[in-house]
């Protein structure tokens, strides 16, 4: 015969259990965090690395911008050639003798 009284998470509402677990996790995390003191040499190293990463990202963005501007110029030139071709074709169609109705 099964006991009607159980004291497990499975019997509680899911949301209630989730909230309790979340609160417990937050409590545990807040106690495990100790304030860290950053050594000045380490701080300088971190700042230099950050500066280097910033420079690398900026350089990559500049490279991408240059590449894209080249693509824009190539596309613009291609469109100009297409417009010229369209004008030539349009003029050639106008110059064709028109069919007369019989």
Helices and strands as residue ranges (DSSP letters): G 9-11, H 14-32, H 40-95
